[in-house]
Amino acid sequence: MLPPLPNRWVYGEKVPFQESDVVEFKEVSVFSGLFRHKSVGNSGLPKYRETIIGFLNGGEGYLIMGIKNDGTILGVVNTTDETMDMFRLWIDSHFNSLVYKNGKPIDPAKVSIKYSAYPVLGAETDTRNCGAASVIVVEALNRGKPVDIMTRSGTIVRRLNASNFKVTSEPVYRHRDVKGLIYAVQSQMQRLLADKKKVIENLEEKHKEEVYKARLEERASIRDYIEIISKSLYQKYKMDMMEDSVCVRIMKYVLCMKPVAWE
């Protein structure tokens, strides 16, 4: 069960609960630091992803930023409209990256990830903050089946004694991911076939003269062989080899050459 949140967040005081299966504290000094890199994958956000999945698989949980591990309230600064918009977009993208273990998309009627910002009273006394600070609370709630949510890459996270434990499952691909994979394979195959065709054409051009000579030699050998067989048949059957005989006309057609004068 989720603990009740304080009515007021006072700088330097401790919250009336500790980290547990349903609570995780994160000490974030400067909120914009989470977005200091162009790639979200290189920011401080991905390490929070597993915690949120663990909460969802356990049913519920609070990820509270601006709190030390011992529960002391510090708050985070630079929670501008721009950084909060970026944080909201990260939560939305994180939600869309989750699926059930059977591969179906998450049901938003049963699963929700939302955040709230609370001002920290007295934070201006800390010169490190350089102004007002806030506590960011991310609430993850799953009214569906427990331990049934994972990332599309197949990562399942469970919470146990304020720690995350990962289990790997089979990855799930979206229809557009499969279409993109098929298109990439087809494009690669077309490039390979085009390269092979070019190599063959280059070889044919390089050895064109040799192939032509080889074909001429092959035809000459065939003609010589037919001529030998024809002579043998003539000697055996004493065929009439007169100019106007049917046999001679057939031989001319087959050999594609002038009549052979046999002795």
C-alpha positions in Angstrom: 0.0 0.0 0.0 1.3 3.5 -0.9 2.1 5.7 2.1 0.3 9.1 2.4 2.4 12.0 1.1 3.2 14.9 3.3 0.9 17.9 3.2 4.0 20.1 3.2 7.5 19.5 1.9 9.9 21.4 4.2 13.6 21.6 3.4 15.8 19.6 5.7 12.9 17.6 7.3 12.4 13.9 6.7 9.4 12.2 5.1 7.4 9.9 7.5 8.3 6.8 5.5 11.3 4.9 4.0 12.2 3.3 0.7 10.4 0.0 0.2 8.8 -2.2 -2.5 6.6 0.8 -3.3 8.8 3.8 -2.6 12.1 4.9 -4.2 14.0 8.1 -3.4 16.2 9.9 -5.9 18.5 12.8 -5.0 18.4 15.0 -8.0 20.1 18.3 -7.4 19.4 20.0 -10.8 16.5 18.7 -12.7 17.7 20.0 -16.1 20.8 17.8 -15.6 18.6 14.8 -16.5 18.4 16.4 -20.0 22.0 17.6 -20.4 22.7 15.1 -23.2 21.1 15.2 -26.6 20.2 11.5 -26.4 17.8 10.5 -23.7 19.7 7.2 -23.6 22.7 9.0 -22.2 20.8 11.1 -19.7 19.9 10.3 -16.1 16.4 9.1 -17.0 16.9 5.5 -18.1 18.0 4.4 -14.6 14.5 5.4 -13.4 12.7 3.3 -16.1 13.4 0.0 -14.4 12.0 1.3 -11.1 8.7 2.4 -12.7 8.4 -1.1 -14.4 9.0 -2.7 -11.0 6.2 -0.6 -9.4 3.8 -1.5 -12.2 4.5 -5.2 -11.8 4.0 -4.9 -8.1 0.7 -2.9 -8.6 1.8 0.6 -7.5 4.7 2.8 -6.4 6.1 6.2 -5.9 9.4 7.4 -7.5 10.2 10.6 -5.5 12.9 12.9 -6.8 14.5 15.5 -4.5 14.8 13.2 -1.5 18.0 11.7 0.0 18.2 8.0 0.7 17.6 8.7 4.4 14.4 10.5 3.6 15.7 14.1 4.0 13.9 16.6 1.8 16.2 18.7 -0.5 14.1 19.3 -3.6 15.3 19.8 -7.1 15.9 23.1 -8.9 15.4 24.3 -12.5 12.0 22.7 -12.8 11.1 25.1 -15.6 8.2 24.6 -18.0 10.6 23.4 -20.7 12.2 20.7 -18.5 8.8 19.6 -17.2 7.5 19.3 -20.8 10.6 17.2 -21.6 10.0 15.0 -18.6 6.3 14.5 -19.5 7.4 13.5 -23.0 9.8 11.0 -21.5 7.0 9.5 -19.4 4.7 9.2 -22.4 7.5 7.5 -24.5 8.2 5.2 -21.6 4.6 4.2 -21.3 4.4 3.5 -25.1 7.5 1.3 -24.8 5.8 -1.2 -22.5 3.7 -4.2 -23.4 2.1 -7.2 -21.6 4.0 -10.5 -21.6 1.6 -11.8 -24.3 2.7 -9.0 -26.6 -0.4 -6.9 -26.4 -0.2 -3.1 -25.8 -0.7 -1.7 -22.4 -4.3 -0.9 -21.4 -4.4 2.8 -20.3 -7.6 2.2 -18.4 -5.7 -0.1 -16.1 -2.2 1.2 -16.2 -1.1 4.8 -15.6 2.1 6.8 -15.0 1.7 10.4 -13.9 3.7 12.9 -12.0 3.2 15.9 -9.7 5.5 18.7 -8.5 5.3 20.1 -4.9 7.2 23.2 -3.8 9.8 22.8 -1.1 9.5 25.3 1.7 12.7 26.9 2.9 14.8 25.7 0.0 16.0 29.2 -0.7 18.1 29.0 2.4 20.4 26.6 0.6 22.8 28.6 -1.6 23.3 25.5 -3.7 19.7 25.7 -4.9 19.9 29.4 -6.0 16.2 29.8 -5.6 13.0 27.8 -5.3 13.0 24.0 -5.4 10.4 21.3 -5.9 9.8 17.6 -5.1 8.8 15.6 -8.2 6.6 12.5 -7.4 6.0 9.9 -10.2 3.1 7.6 -9.4 2.9 4.3 -11.2 -0.4 2.4 -10.9 -1.4 -1.0 -12.3 -5.0 -2.2 -11.7 -4.4 -5.3 -13.9 -2.6 -8.6 -13.5 0.7 -8.3 -11.5 4.1 -9.2 -12.9 2.7 -9.0 -16.4 4.4 -5.9 -17.9 7.7 -5.7 -19.7 9.6 -3.7 -22.3 9.4 -4.6 -25.9 13.0 -5.8 -25.6 11.8 -8.5 -23.2 12.9 -7.0 -19.8 10.7 -7.7 -16.8 11.4 -5.9 -13.6 10.2 -6.8 -10.1 10.7 -4.9 -6.8 12.0 -6.5 -3.7 13.1 -4.7 -0.5 13.6 -1.4 -2.4 15.7 -3.0 -5.1 15.0 -3.9 -8.7 15.4 -7.4 -10.1 15.4 -8.0 -13.9 14.2 -11.1 -15.8 14.7 -11.5 -19.5 11.9 -12.7 -21.7 11.3 -12.9 -25.5 11.3 -9.5 -27.2 8.1 -8.2 -28.8 8.2 -6.3 -32.1 5.5 -4.0 -33.4 4.1 -4.4 -36.8 5.9 -1.3 -38.1 9.2 -2.7 -36.6 8.7 -6.0 -38.6 7.9 -4.1 -41.8 11.0 -1.9 -41.3 13.1 -5.1 -40.8 11.7 -6.7 -43.9 12.4 -3.5 -45.9 15.9 -3.4 -44.7 16.6 -7.0 -45.6 15.1 -6.5 -49.0 17.2 -3.4 -49.7 20.3 -5.3 -48.6 19.5 -8.2 -50.8 18.9 -5.9 -53.8 22.3 -4.2 -53.2 24.0 -7.6 -53.0 22.4 -8.8 -56.2 23.3 -5.6 -58.0 26.9 -6.0 -56.9 27.0 -9.6 -58.0 25.5 -8.7 -61.3 28.1 -6.0 -61.8 30.9 -8.4 -61.0 29.6 -11.0 -63.5 29.3 -8.3 -66.2 32.9 -7.2 -65.6 34.1 -10.8 -65.8 32.2 -11.3 -69.0 33.6 -8.1 -70.5 37.1 -9.0 -69.4 37.0 -12.5 -70.9 34.8 -11.7 -73.8 37.4 -12.5 -76.4 38.4 -15.8 -74.7 34.7 -16.9 -74.5 34.3 -16.1 -78.2 37.3 -18.1 -79.2 36.2 -21.0 -77.0 32.8 -21.1 -78.6 34.4 -21.1 -82.1 36.7 -24.0 -81.1 33.7 -25.8 -79.7 31.7 -25.4 -82.9 34.7 -26.5 -85.0 35.1 -29.6 -82.8 31.4 -30.5 -83.3 31.7 -30.0 -87.1 34.8 -32.2 -87.1 33.1 -34.9 -85.1 30.0 -34.9 -87.4 32.3 -35.1 -90.4 34.1 -38.1 -89.0 30.8 -39.8 -88.2 29.5 -39.0 -91.7 32.6 -40.5 -93.4 32.2 -43.6 -91.3 28.6 -44.0 -92.3 29.5 -43.4 -95.9 32.2 -46.0 -95.9 29.9 -48.5 -94.1 26.8 -48.0 -96.2 28.2 -46.6 -99.4 25.9 -43.7 -99.3 25.3 -41.8 -102.5 27.2 -38.5 -102.1 26.3 -36.9 -105.4 25.7 -33.1 -105.4 22.0 -33.3 -105.7 21.4 -36.2 -103.4 19.1 -35.8 -100.3 21.9 -37.0 -98.0 24.3 -34.3 -99.3 21.7 -31.6 -98.9 21.0 -32.7 -95.3 24.8 -32.7 -94.5 25.1 -29.2 -95.9 22.3 -28.0 -93.6 23.6 -29.8 -90.5 27.3 -28.8 -91.0 26.6 -25.3 -92.3 29.6 -25.6 -94.5 30.5 -26.4 -98.1 30.2 -30.1 -99.2 33.2 -32.2 -98.3 34.9 -33.9 -101.2 35.7 -37.4 -100.0 37.9 -39.8 -101.8 
